Amino acid sequence: MTQQECYMMEALELAREAAAEGEVPVGCVIVQDGRVVGRGRNRREEKQSTASHAEMEAIAQANAALGTWRLDACELYVTLEPCPMCAGAILNARIRRVWYGARDEVMGACGGVLNLFMEDFPNRPAVVGGVLAAPCREVLAEFFGQLRQQKDQNF
């Protein structure tokens, strides 16, 4: 297993924690010099906050851990392609590389719908998609399958 896959496995564990709490299963870790400095998972339902995405939580934790808003020496690993809000935060944090698992054809801002990282912003991160894509898609499919099953049982 590659180092990138190991970090994505950590993000997948966070995604599974989110699913267990009834949240869309997305997990994220931020790494600097081989050390995880930020972790996050979706908490929108728990916090009733639009901004409580996995990436946003991980960025905030990395900011606190490193004592700076500049994360230019960091790489971000997330199980689902970042949305426009998270891609904007990644740009503003100056994260140097984004690794994501599953592509998001509905809200993805790294190629799924559009690619904000191809625009003429300063400090654009490199992007690598498809890291452990199958298990990342699987955790999402299982979660949404269970939601559909629950809705069918309620009717």
Accessible surface in RSA format (square Angstrom, percent):
REM  Atomic radii and reference values for relative SASA: ProtOr
REM  Chains: A
REM  Algorithm: Lee & Richards
REM  Probe-radius: 1.40
REM  Slices: 20
REM RES _ NUM      All-atoms   Total-Side   Main-Chain    Non-polar    All polar
REM                ABS   REL    ABS   REL    ABS   REL    ABS   REL    ABS   REL
RES MET A   1   157.16  81.4  74.24  49.1  82.92 197.4  73.68  62.6  83.48 110.6
RES THR A   2    72.54  51.6  64.49  65.4   8.05  19.2  70.49  94.7   2.05   3.1
RES GLN A   3   103.79  58.0  91.83  67.1  11.97  28.5  34.34  73.1  69.46  52.7
RES GLN A   4    51.89  29.0  51.89  37.9   0.00   0.0   5.25  11.2  46.65  35.4
RES GLU A   5    49.94  28.7  49.94  37.8   0.00   0.0   4.56   8.8  45.38  37.1
RES CYS A   6    58.74  44.4  54.58  60.9   4.15   9.8  21.81  55.3  36.93  39.8
RES TYR A   7    21.01   9.8  21.01  12.0   0.00   0.0  15.69  11.8   5.32   6.6
RES MET A   8     0.00   0.0   0.00   0.0   0.00   0.0   0.00   0.0   0.00   0.0
RES MET A   9    69.86  36.2  69.61  46.1   0.25   0.6  64.35  54.7   5.51   7.3
RES GLU A  10    63.26  36.3  58.50  44.3   4.75  11.3  33.55  64.9  29.70  24.3
RES ALA A  11     0.00   0.0   0.00   0.0   0.00   0.0   0.00   0.0   0.00   0.0
RES LEU A  12     0.24   0.1   0.24   0.2   0.00   0.0   0.24   0.2   0.00   0.0
RES GLU A  13    93.89  53.9  93.55  70.8   0.34   0.8  41.80  80.8  52.10  42.5
RES LEU A  14    22.05  12.3  22.05  15.8   0.00   0.0  22.05  15.5   0.00   0.0
RES ALA A  15     0.00   0.0   0.00   0.0   0.00   0.0   0.00   0.0   0.00   0.0
RES ARG A  16    96.53  40.5  90.95  46.4   5.58  13.3  45.82  62.6  50.71  30.7
RES GLU A  17    90.38  51.9  84.79  64.1   5.59  13.3  37.57  72.7  52.82  43.1
RES ALA A  18     0.00   0.0   0.00   0.0   0.00   0.0   0.00   0.0   0.00   0.0
RES ALA A  19    29.75  27.4  17.97  27.7  11.77  26.8  18.30  25.8  11.45  30.3
RES ALA A  20    88.08  81.0  45.13  69.6  42.95  97.7  58.36  82.2  29.72  78.7
RES GLU A  21   114.99  66.0  87.97  66.6  27.02  64.3  15.36  29.7  99.63  81.3
RES GLY A  22    45.33  55.9   0.00   N/A  45.33  55.9  29.60  81.2  15.73  35.2
RES GLU A  23     2.93   1.7   2.69   2.0   0.25   0.6   0.25   0.5   2.69   2.2
RES VAL A  24    37.66  24.8  35.49  32.1   2.17   5.2  35.49  30.8   2.17   5.9
RES PRO A  25     0.04   0.0   0.00   0.0   0.04   0.1   0.00   0.0   0.04   0.2
RES VAL A  26     7.52   4.9   7.52   6.8   0.00   0.0   7.52   6.5   0.00   0.0
RES GLY A  27     0.00   0.0   0.00   N/A   0.00   0.0   0.00   0.0   0.00   0.0
RES CYS A  28     0.00   0.0   0.00   0.0   0.00   0.0   0.00   0.0   0.00   0.0
RES VAL A  29     0.11   0.1   0.11   0.1   0.00   0.0   0.11   0.1   0.00   0.0
RES ILE A  30     0.00   0.0   0.00   0.0   0.00   0.0   0.00   0.0   0.00   0.0
RES VAL A  31     9.88   6.5   8.36   7.6   1.52   3.7   8.36   7.3   1.52   4.1
RES GLN A  32    37.04  20.7  35.49  25.9   1.54   3.7   1.24   2.6  35.79  27.1
RES ASP A  33   128.17  89.8  89.96  89.5  38.21  90.4  42.64 100.3  85.53  85.3
RES GLY A  34    49.44  61.0   0.00   N/A  49.44  61.0  16.10  44.2  33.34  74.7
RES ARG A  35   139.39  58.5 135.39  69.0   4.00   9.5  64.78  88.5  74.61  45.2
RES VAL A  36    26.23  17.3   8.82   8.0  17.41  41.9   8.82   7.7  17.41  47.2
RES VAL A  37     7.48   4.9   0.00   0.0   7.48  18.0   4.77   4.1   2.71   7.4
RES GLY A  38     0.23   0.3   0.00   N/A   0.23   0.3   0.00   0.0   0.23   0.5
RES ARG A  39   107.47  45.1 102.02  52.0   5.45  13.0  29.68  40.6  77.79  47.1
RES GLY A  40     4.80   5.9   0.00   N/A   4.80   5.9   4.80  13.2   0.00   0.0
RES ARG A  41    16.11   6.8  16.11   8.2   0.00   0.0   0.65   0.9  15.45   9.4
RES ASN A  42     9.89   6.8   9.89   9.6   0.00   0.0   0.67   1.6   9.22   8.9
RES ARG A  43    64.00  26.9  64.00  32.6   0.00   0.0   3.14   4.3  60.85  36.9
RES ARG A  44    91.95  38.6  89.72  45.7   2.23   5.3  13.33  18.2  78.62  47.6
RES GLU A  45   107.90  61.9  99.05  74.9   8.86  21.1  33.13  64.1  74.78  61.1
RES GLU A  46   104.68  60.1  66.43  50.3  38.25  91.1  45.84  88.7  58.84  48.0
RES LYS A  47   111.62  54.5  85.18  52.3  26.44  63.0  53.32  48.0  58.30  62.1
RES GLN A  48   141.57  79.2 109.10  79.7  32.47  77.3  58.76 125.1  82.80  62.8
RES SER A  49    40.14  33.9  32.68  43.6   7.47  17.2  21.16  45.1  18.99  26.6
RES THR A  50   110.62  78.7  98.94 100.3  11.68  27.8  66.61  89.5  44.01  66.5
RES ALA A  51    45.24  41.6  41.71  64.4   3.52   8.0  41.97  59.1   3.27   8.7
RES SER A  52     9.05   7.6   6.92   9.2   2.13   4.9   2.13   4.5   6.92   9.7
RES HIS A  53    30.23  16.5  30.23  21.0   0.00   0.0  20.80  21.4   9.43  11.0
RES ALA A  54     0.00   0.0   0.00   0.0   0.00   0.0   0.00   0.0   0.00   0.0
RES GLU A  55     6.24   3.6   6.24   4.7   0.00   0.0   0.00   0.0   6.24   5.1
RES MET A  56    52.72  27.3  46.50  30.8   6.22  14.8  47.13  40.1   5.59   7.4
RES GLU A  57    32.06  18.4  23.16  17.5   8.89  21.2  15.05  29.1  17.00  13.9
RES ALA A  58     0.00   0.0   0.00   0.0   0.00   0.0   0.00   0.0   0.00   0.0
RES ILE A  59    16.01   9.1  16.01  11.9   0.00   0.0  16.01  11.5   0.00   0.0
RES ALA A  60    59.68  54.9  50.97  78.7   8.71  19.8  54.48  76.7   5.20  13.8
RES GLN A  61    86.04  48.1  79.53  58.1   6.51  15.5  30.96  65.9  55.08  41.8
RES ALA A  62     0.00   0.0   0.00   0.0   0.00   0.0   0.00   0.0   0.00   0.0
RES ASN A  63    38.77  26.7  36.04  34.8   2.72   6.6  18.11  43.6  20.66  20.0
RES ALA A  64    84.41  77.6  51.55  79.6  32.86  74.7  63.34  89.2  21.07  55.8
RES ALA A  65    64.82  59.6  22.51  34.7  42.30  96.2  34.38  48.4  30.44  80.6
RES LEU A  66    47.37  26.4  18.44  13.2  28.92  72.7  23.40  16.4  23.97  64.5
RES GLY A  67    69.29  85.5   0.00   N/A  69.29  85.5  35.73  98.1  33.56  75.2
RES THR A  68    50.32  35.8  39.00  39.5  11.32  27.0  40.35  54.2   9.97  15.1
RES TRP A  69   122.95  49.3 118.27  57.2   4.67  11.0 100.77  53.7  22.18  36.0
RES ARG A  70   112.33  47.2 107.02  54.6   5.31  12.6  26.66  36.4  85.67  51.9
RES LEU A  71     1.19   0.7   0.00   0.0   1.19   3.0   1.19   0.8   0.00   0.0
RES ASP A  72    81.80  57.3  72.52  72.2   9.28  21.9  16.98  40.0  64.82  64.6
RES ALA A  73    35.68  32.8  33.54  51.8   2.14   4.9  35.12  49.5   0.56   1.5
RES CYS A  74     0.05   0.0   0.05   0.1   0.00   0.0   0.00   0.0   0.05   0.1
RES GLU A  75    30.99  17.8  30.99  23.4   0.00   0.0   6.47  12.5  24.52  20.0
RES LEU A  76     0.00   0.0   0.00   0.0   0.00   0.0   0.00   0.0   0.00   0.0
RES TYR A  77     4.46   2.1   4.46   2.5   0.00   0.0   0.04   0.0   4.43   5.5
RES VAL A  78     0.00   0.0   0.00   0.0   0.00   0.0   0.00   0.0   0.00   0.0
RES THR A  79     0.22   0.2   0.22   0.2   0.00   0.0   0.22   0.3   0.00   0.0
RES LEU A  80    30.40  16.9  30.01  21.5   0.39   1.0  30.01  21.1   0.39   1.1
RES GLU A  81     3.44   2.0   0.00   0.0   3.44   8.2   0.00   0.0   3.44   2.8
RES PRO A  82     0.27   0.2   0.00   0.0   0.27   1.0   0.27   0.2   0.00   0.0
RES CYS A  83    13.87  10.5  11.86  13.2   2.02   4.7   8.43  21.4   5.44   5.9
RES PRO A  84    54.58  39.8  49.70  45.3   4.87  17.7  49.98  41.3   4.60  28.6
RES MET A  85    64.86  33.6  47.34  31.3  17.52  41.7  44.22  37.6  20.65  27.4
RES CYS A  86     0.20   0.2   0.20   0.2   0.00   0.0   0.00   0.0   0.20   0.2
RES ALA A  87     0.00   0.0   0.00   0.0   0.00   0.0   0.00   0.0   0.00   0.0
RES GLY A  88    20.19  24.9   0.00   N/A  20.19  24.9  20.19  55.4   0.00   0.0
RES ALA A  89    21.42  19.7  11.10  17.1  10.32  23.5  17.60  24.8   3.81  10.1
RES ILE A  90     0.12   0.1   0.00   0.0   0.12   0.3   0.00   0.0   0.12   0.3
RES LEU A  91    17.45   9.7  11.86   8.5   5.59  14.1  12.13   8.5   5.33  14.3
RES ASN A  92   108.82  75.0 100.23  96.9   8.60  20.7  30.38  73.1  78.44  75.8
RES ALA A  93     6.26   5.8   3.39   5.2   2.86   6.5   5.90   8.3   0.36   0.9
RES ARG A  94    82.44  34.6  78.85  40.2   3.58   8.5   5.49   7.5  76.95  46.6
RES ILE A  95     0.48   0.3   0.00   0.0   0.48   1.2   0.00   0.0   0.48   1.3
RES ARG A  96   119.88  50.3 106.78  54.4  13.10  31.2  46.90  64.1  72.98  44.2
RES ARG A  97    81.66  34.3  81.66  41.6   0.00   0.0   1.78   2.4  79.88  48.4
RES VAL A  98     0.00   0.0   0.00   0.0   0.00   0.0   0.00   0.0   0.00   0.0
RES TRP A  99    32.84  13.2  32.84  15.9   0.00   0.0  32.84  17.5   0.00   0.0
RES TYR A 100    16.64   7.8  16.64   9.5   0.00   0.0   1.68   1.3  14.97  18.5
RES GLY A 101     1.44   1.8   0.00   N/A   1.44   1.8   0.00   0.0   1.44   3.2
RES ALA A 102     1.08   1.0   1.08   1.7   0.00   0.0   1.08   1.5   0.00   0.0
RES ARG A 103   124.88  52.4 107.01  54.6  17.86  42.5  33.43  45.7  91.45  55.4
RES ASP A 104    21.07  14.8  18.57  18.5   2.50   5.9   3.75   8.8  17.32  17.3
RES GLU A 105   120.94  69.4  99.50  75.3  21.45  51.1  55.61 107.6  65.34  53.3
RES VAL A 106   121.29  79.8 104.05  94.2  17.23  41.5 107.48  93.4  13.81  37.4
RES MET A 107   104.15  53.9 100.85  66.7   3.31   7.9  75.59  64.3  28.56  37.8
RES GLY A 108     0.52   0.6   0.00   N/A   0.52   0.6   0.00   0.0   0.52   1.2
RES ALA A 109     0.00   0.0   0.00   0.0   0.00   0.0   0.00   0.0   0.00   0.0
RES CYS A 110     7.34   5.6   0.00   0.0   7.34  17.3   0.00   0.0   7.34   7.9
RES GLY A 111    25.10  30.9   0.00   N/A  25.10  30.9  14.23  39.1  10.87  24.3
RES GLY A 112    12.93  15.9   0.00   N/A  12.93  15.9   0.00   0.0  12.93  28.9
RES VAL A 113    88.14  58.0  54.13  49.0  34.01  82.0  59.14  51.4  29.00  78.6
RES LEU A 114    81.30  45.3  71.76  51.3   9.54  24.0  81.30  57.1   0.00   0.0
RES ASN A 115    40.26  27.8  32.45  31.4   7.81  18.8  11.76  28.3  28.50  27.5
RES LEU A 116    38.38  21.4  38.38  27.5   0.00   0.0  38.38  27.0   0.00   0.0
RES PHE A 117    11.44   5.7   2.82   1.7   8.61  22.4   2.84   1.7   8.59  24.6
RES MET A 118   141.98  73.5 119.45  79.1  22.53  53.6  87.43  74.3  54.54  72.3
RES GLU A 119    93.31  53.6  91.76  69.4   1.55   3.7  18.74  36.2  74.57  60.9
RES ASP A 120   139.23  97.5 111.33 110.8  27.90  66.0  39.20  92.3 100.02  99.8
RES PHE A 121    85.99  43.0  81.50  50.5   4.50  11.7  82.24  49.9   3.76  10.8
RES PRO A 122   104.85  76.4  88.85  81.0  16.00  58.2 101.07  83.4   3.78  23.5
RES ASN A 123    79.81  55.0  53.66  51.9  26.15  63.0  18.82  45.3  60.99  59.0
RES ARG A 124   118.92  49.9  90.00  45.9  28.92  68.9   9.54  13.0 109.38  66.3
RES PRO A 125     8.58   6.3   0.00   0.0   8.58  31.2   0.30   0.3   8.28  51.5
RES ALA A 126    44.27  40.7  30.96  47.8  13.31  30.3  41.67  58.7   2.60   6.9
RES VAL A 127    48.34  31.8  17.94  16.2  30.40  73.3  17.94  15.6  30.40  82.5
RES VAL A 128    49.46  32.5  46.70  42.3   2.76   6.7  49.46  43.0   0.00   0.0
RES GLY A 129    37.82  46.6   0.00   N/A  37.82  46.6   7.77  21.3  30.05  67.3
RES GLY A 130    43.46  53.6   0.00   N/A  43.46  53.6  21.16  58.1  22.30  49.9
RES VAL A 131    18.00  11.8  12.04  10.9   5.96  14.4  18.00  15.6   0.00   0.0
RES LEU A 132    37.29  20.8  26.40  18.9  10.89  27.4  32.30  22.7   4.99  13.4
RES ALA A 133    18.37  16.9  15.70  24.2   2.67   6.1  15.70  22.1   2.67   7.1
RES ALA A 134    61.88  56.9  55.19  85.2   6.69  15.2  56.55  79.6   5.33  14.1
RES PRO A 135    41.68  30.4  39.19  35.7   2.49   9.0  40.62  33.5   1.06   6.6
RES CYS A 136     0.06   0.0   0.00   0.0   0.06   0.1   0.00   0.0   0.06   0.1
RES ARG A 137   129.70  54.5 127.22  64.9   2.48   5.9  54.29  74.2  75.41  45.7
RES GLU A 138   117.89  67.7 111.44  84.3   6.45  15.3  35.08  67.9  82.81  67.6
RES VAL A 139    16.98  11.2  12.78  11.6   4.20  10.1  15.87  13.8   1.10   3.0
RES LEU A 140    19.72  11.0  19.70  14.1   0.02   0.0  19.72  13.8   0.00   0.0
RES ALA A 141    64.39  59.2  51.11  78.9  13.28  30.2  59.52  83.8   4.87  12.9
RES GLU A 142   107.23  61.6  95.61  72.3  11.62  27.7  34.34  66.4  72.89  59.5
RES PHE A 143    18.38   9.2  15.15   9.4   3.23   8.4  17.39  10.5   0.99   2.8
RES PHE A 144    75.99  38.0  75.66  46.9   0.33   0.9  75.66  45.9   0.33   0.9
RES GLY A 145    26.99  33.3   0.00   N/A  26.99  33.3  21.31  58.5   5.68  12.7
RES GLN A 146    93.23  52.1  91.52  66.9   1.71   4.1  25.29  53.8  67.94  51.5
RES LEU A 147    68.51  38.2  68.11  48.7   0.40   1.0  68.11  47.8   0.40   1.1
RES ARG A 148   142.55  59.9 141.42  72.1   1.13   2.7  67.73  92.6  74.82  45.3
RES GLN A 149   108.98  60.9 104.73  76.5   4.26  10.1  23.87  50.8  85.11  64.6
RES GLN A 150    99.26  55.5  98.23  71.8   1.03   2.5  30.63  65.2  68.63  52.1
RES LYS A 151   127.15  62.0 126.43  77.6   0.72   1.7  70.22  63.2  56.93  60.6
RES ASP A 152   106.58  74.7  90.45  90.0  16.12  38.1  28.59  67.3  77.99  77.8
RES GLN A 153   136.85  76.5 102.42  74.9  34.43  82.0  44.67  95.1  92.18  69.9
RES ASN A 154   123.15  84.9  89.48  86.5  33.67  81.1  26.28  63.3  96.86  93.6
RES PHE A 155   202.70 101.4 140.95  87.3  61.75 160.7 169.78 102.9  32.92  94.2
END  Absolute sums over single chains surface
CHAIN  1 A     8103.8       6567.7       1536.1       4084.5       4019.3
END  Absolute sums over all chains
TOTAL          8103.8       6567.7       1536.1       4084.5       4019.3
